[in-house]
Amino acid sequence: MINRVLIRIKVVQMMYNYMLTREVKSLAQAREELQQSFDKSYELYNYLLKFIIDVTDLQDRYLDDAKHKFLPTHEDLNPNPKFIDNELAQVLRENEQLQHYVAEHKLTWRDNELFLKLMLNKIQNSEAYNEYMENGASDLASDCNVWRQLFRTVLIDDDDLLEELENQSVYWSSDDLDFMGQFVIKTIRKVADGDWNPIMPQFKDEEDSEFGDRLFTAAVEQEEVNSATIDKFIDARHWDADRIALIDRVILLVALAEVRNFEKIPTTVTLNEYIEIAKSFSSPNSAAFINGVLNSAIKHMKNCEGLMKP
């Protein structure tokens, strides 16, 4: 479920860090850290699913506490239980794969009740929540739909949630929250469609599980030859190679490593993916720069090095 877009981003990040620290960090250590970053992304996916359970349980406890106040109001005694009766939360509570994973990795939001309460308040103040609560009886489809809307409109782009996650792990970033949030939405959709085994595996297949390690290793081992190719086309445009931003060079190094080592991936796919990465991680002009250098480098590799791929 960790797709190749996220894998490429993490390889670029790891290559950047490795080039800054390789005097004190071995390739083996960097590869181990890269694998750990993939593991932590999958942990985040399960952690976000656990959020649905824990925030629902918190609301349930608050409603029960309100009933037992010294002078409960009519609303306290007759709350709307729709949110706490949400069928999606129950499906996730009963999912053995999820429960085994969160128990093994000790994943819980309950240790930080103040933060969980903050997020519950944001949910309760959202348009999606209030429309859901006002629409009478619910079923599995509507219960899943409200959570899809909450992730899209409240959670994925929430600064407080991102800050909390970044405080918990150096491996959790806005990219991870965005990607794993999208996979949570896909998982919720699977539940709505009646799939009772909706939890996605960490990787789609063995080829995907090996992709990141192979790409990173190739980028490191082929740095010299790929740097020479990059510099050739930087010089051709009369740019100063020493003034090229390190992140731009790293993006080019990883892209050329992918072109050289993954015959099944069309060059147009590789080109487009790394141009998009440049738009996110570098300067506004970097995408055009990387596009130009990569196009020239790939043509050279096909014409002069016998590169055979679409």
C-alpha distance (Angstrom), angle and dihedral (degrees) to the residues before:
residue distance angle dihedral
M1 . . .
I2 3.81 . .
N3 3.78 94.9 .
R4 3.78 128.4 -148.4
V5 3.79 94.3 -103.7
L6 3.81 90.6 63.7
I7 3.81 91.2 40.5
R8 3.82 90.8 55.7
I9 3.80 91.3 49.3
K10 3.80 91.7 51.0
V11 3.81 92.3 47.0
V12 3.82 90.1 52.1
Q13 3.81 90.4 49.1
M14 3.81 92.1 47.6
M15 3.81 92.7 46.4
Y16 3.80 89.7 51.1
N17 3.82 91.7 50.4
Y18 3.79 91.9 44.3
M19 3.81 93.0 53.3
L20 3.80 88.9 53.2
T21 3.81 95.7 46.0
R22 3.81 107.4 27.4
E23 3.80 92.2 113.2
V24 3.80 87.4 69.2
K25 3.81 101.6 22.7
S26 3.79 126.9 66.3
L27 3.79 125.3 -141.7
A28 3.80 88.6 -113.0
Q29 3.81 90.9 55.6
A30 3.80 91.8 48.3
R31 3.81 91.4 49.8
E32 3.79 89.8 50.7
E33 3.82 90.9 51.1
L34 3.80 90.4 49.3
Q35 3.80 91.0 53.9
Q36 3.79 89.5 47.6
S37 3.81 89.6 54.0
F38 3.82 89.4 54.7
D39 3.80 90.4 48.2
K40 3.80 90.8 50.3
S41 3.80 91.7 50.6
Y42 3.79 89.8 55.7
E43 3.79 89.1 46.2
L44 3.81 88.7 55.1
Y45 3.81 90.4 53.0
N46 3.81 90.6 56.1
Y47 3.81 91.5 41.3
L48 3.81 91.1 56.1
L49 3.81 90.1 50.4
K50 3.80 88.3 50.7
F51 3.81 87.9 53.0
I52 3.82 89.2 66.9
I53 3.79 90.3 56.7
D54 3.80 97.4 42.5
V55 3.80 97.7 46.3
T56 3.82 89.7 47.6
D57 3.80 90.5 50.9
L58 3.80 90.2 49.3
Q59 3.79 91.4 54.3
D60 3.81 89.6 47.9
R61 3.81 90.8 54.2
Y62 3.81 92.7 47.2
L63 3.81 91.4 52.0
D64 3.79 91.0 48.7
D65 3.81 92.0 48.2
A66 3.81 89.9 51.3
K67 3.81 91.1 56.5
H68 3.79 90.0 56.8
K69 3.79 98.0 49.4
F70 3.79 116.8 125.7
L71 3.81 91.1 -109.5
P72 3.80 107.4 18.4
T73 3.79 117.6 -170.4
H74 3.78 124.8 -130.7
E75 3.80 88.0 -100.8
D76 3.81 90.5 51.0
L77 3.78 90.7 53.6
N78 3.79 94.8 42.8
P79 3.82 107.3 37.1
N80 3.78 124.2 168.2
P81 3.84 102.7 -104.7
K82 3.79 95.7 -170.1
F83 3.81 96.4 108.8
I84 3.80 95.6 47.5
D85 3.83 90.8 45.3
N86 3.79 90.8 54.9
E87 3.81 107.7 142.7
L88 3.79 94.4 -145.4
A89 3.80 91.1 63.6
Q90 3.79 89.7 50.9
V91 3.81 92.6 49.5
L92 3.81 89.6 52.9
R93 3.81 92.4 46.8
E94 3.79 89.3 55.6
N95 3.81 96.6 44.0
E96 3.79 106.6 111.1
Q97 3.81 95.1 -161.0
L98 3.80 92.6 54.6
Q99 3.79 94.1 42.3
H100 3.80 92.1 49.5
Y101 3.80 91.7 49.5
V102 3.82 96.6 47.5
A103 3.81 91.0 45.8
E104 3.81 92.5 48.8
H105 3.82 92.2 48.3
K106 3.83 94.7 36.4
L107 3.80 93.3 -125.1
T108 3.78 116.2 175.4
W109 3.79 138.5 141.1
R110 3.80 92.6 -160.2
D111 3.79 94.1 88.2
N112 3.81 89.4 70.8
E113 3.77 103.5 46.6
L114 3.80 94.4 162.9
F115 3.78 91.0 59.1
L116 3.80 92.4 43.6
K117 3.80 89.0 51.2
L118 3.80 89.9 51.0
M119 3.80 90.4 54.1
L120 3.81 91.7 45.1
N121 3.82 89.2 54.2
K122 3.80 90.4 51.3
I123 3.78 90.2 50.1
Q124 3.81 92.3 48.8
N125 3.79 91.1 50.0
S126 3.79 93.4 51.2
E127 3.77 125.8 105.1
A128 3.81 91.9 -128.1
Y129 3.82 92.6 55.8
N130 3.79 95.5 46.5
E131 3.80 94.2 47.7
Y132 3.79 89.1 49.6
M133 3.81 93.6 49.6
E134 3.81 92.3 48.8
N135 3.79 96.3 50.3
G136 3.78 98.7 81.8
A137 3.79 122.0 -136.0
S138 3.78 118.5 23.3
D139 3.79 139.0 -155.9
L140 3.78 134.8 -165.7
A141 3.80 92.8 -84.3
S142 3.81 94.7 54.5
D143 3.81 91.7 40.6
C144 3.80 89.4 55.5
N145 3.77 93.0 42.4
V146 3.80 94.3 57.3
W147 3.79 90.8 53.4
R148 3.79 91.9 48.9
Q149 3.79 88.2 52.7
L150 3.80 92.2 46.6
F151 3.78 92.1 53.6
R152 3.80 91.9 46.6
T153 3.79 98.5 45.1
V154 3.81 106.1 24.9
L155 3.79 114.7 19.6
I156 3.81 113.5 34.3
D157 3.81 94.7 56.5
D158 3.79 97.6 34.4
D159 3.81 112.8 127.8
D160 3.80 94.3 -155.6
L161 3.79 92.0 52.7
L162 3.79 91.2 47.9
E163 3.81 91.7 49.3
E164 3.79 91.3 49.6
L165 3.80 91.6 50.9
E166 3.81 93.3 46.0
N167 3.81 89.0 51.9
Q168 3.78 89.8 54.1
S169 3.81 98.7 48.1
V170 3.79 137.2 12.7
Y171 3.79 86.3 -146.0
W172 3.81 94.9 61.9
S173 3.79 114.3 87.2
S174 3.78 138.5 155.5
D175 3.82 88.4 -87.7
D176 3.80 91.2 55.2
L177 3.80 92.3 47.7
D178 3.79 90.7 49.3
F179 3.81 96.0 46.7
M180 3.80 96.9 40.4
G181 3.80 90.7 43.5
Q182 3.80 88.9 56.2
F183 3.81 90.0 50.8
V184 3.80 90.2 50.2
I185 3.81 87.7 54.2
K186 3.82 89.7 51.2
T187 3.80 89.9 49.3
I188 3.81 91.1 51.5
R189 3.80 88.9 50.6
K190 3.82 89.4 53.1
V191 3.81 89.7 53.6
A192 3.80 90.4 49.9
D193 3.81 89.1 52.3
G194 3.80 91.0 55.4
D195 3.80 99.5 -100.6
W196 3.80 104.9 149.2
N197 3.79 93.0 -171.9
P198 3.80 97.9 53.2
I199 3.82 102.0 144.4
M200 3.79 108.7 111.7
P201 3.82 123.1 -134.6
Q202 3.79 118.9 -115.5
F203 3.80 92.9 -105.9
K204 3.78 130.7 19.9
D205 3.82 93.2 -129.8
E206 3.79 143.3 -20.9
E207 3.80 92.2 -84.9
D208 3.80 91.1 58.7
S209 3.82 91.6 44.9
E210 3.82 89.9 57.3
F211 3.81 97.0 40.0
G212 3.80 98.4 86.0
D213 3.80 96.3 46.3
R214 3.82 92.7 46.1
L215 3.80 92.4 47.2
F216 3.80 94.6 48.2
T217 3.80 93.5 45.6
A218 3.80 91.3 48.9
A219 3.82 91.6 48.7
V220 3.81 90.5 53.8
E221 3.80 97.0 42.2
Q222 3.81 94.2 45.2
E223 3.80 96.3 41.2
E224 3.82 93.8 112.3
V225 3.80 97.5 51.2
N226 3.80 93.0 41.3
S227 3.81 92.3 47.4
A228 3.79 89.2 53.3
T229 3.80 90.1 52.3
I230 3.80 91.6 47.6
D231 3.81 92.8 48.6
K232 3.81 90.9 50.2
F233 3.78 91.5 61.9
I234 3.78 95.1 37.8
D235 3.82 87.6 56.4
A236 3.82 90.9 46.9
R237 3.80 88.5 60.3
H238 3.82 92.0 46.1
W239 3.79 92.8 -116.6
D240 3.79 121.6 146.7
A241 3.80 106.6 -111.7
D242 3.81 91.3 -156.3
R243 3.79 90.9 59.3
I244 3.81 95.5 53.3
A245 3.82 109.2 112.9
L246 3.79 113.4 -106.8
I247 3.80 92.2 -126.2
D248 3.82 90.1 55.3
R249 3.80 90.9 51.1
V250 3.80 90.7 48.0
I251 3.81 92.1 51.2
L252 3.81 89.2 51.1
L253 3.81 92.8 47.2
V254 3.80 93.3 51.6
A255 3.81 92.4 43.8
L256 3.82 92.8 52.2
A257 3.81 90.5 46.2
E258 3.80 88.0 55.5
V259 3.80 92.0 48.2
R260 3.81 91.5 51.0
N261 3.79 99.1 43.9
F262 3.80 109.7 32.8
E263 3.77 108.6 63.2
K264 3.80 94.8 175.1
I265 3.81 93.7 59.4
P266 3.83 110.9 84.1
T267 3.79 113.9 -126.1
T268 3.80 90.3 -124.3
V269 3.80 89.6 59.9
T270 3.80 91.6 49.8
L271 3.80 91.9 46.0
N272 3.80 93.8 50.6
E273 3.81 94.3 45.5
Y274 3.80 95.0 53.6
I275 3.78 93.4 43.8
E276 3.82 87.2 56.8
I277 3.80 90.5 48.2
A278 3.82 89.0 51.9
K279 3.80 90.4 53.3
S280 3.80 90.0 55.8
F281 3.79 101.8 39.5
S282 3.77 107.6 30.2
S283 3.81 142.8 40.0
P284 3.83 124.1 -54.7
N285 3.81 90.9 -103.6
S286 3.80 95.6 48.2
A287 3.80 96.9 85.4
A288 3.80 92.1 59.3
F289 3.82 91.1 43.9
I290 3.80 93.3 49.9
N291 3.80 91.1 44.5
G292 3.80 90.8 54.6
V293 3.80 96.5 45.7
L294 3.80 94.3 44.0
N295 3.79 93.9 48.5
S296 3.80 91.4 50.8
A297 3.81 93.1 43.6
I298 3.80 93.7 49.8
K299 3.81 92.0 49.1
H300 3.80 89.2 50.3
M301 3.80 91.8 49.1
K302 3.80 91.0 51.1
N303 3.80 95.2 45.5
C304 3.79 101.4 37.4
E305 3.81 106.4 22.1
G306 3.79 99.2 39.3
L307 3.79 94.7 -117.4
M308 3.80 106.5 -179.8
K309 3.78 114.4 -162.8
P310 3.80 137.4 104.6
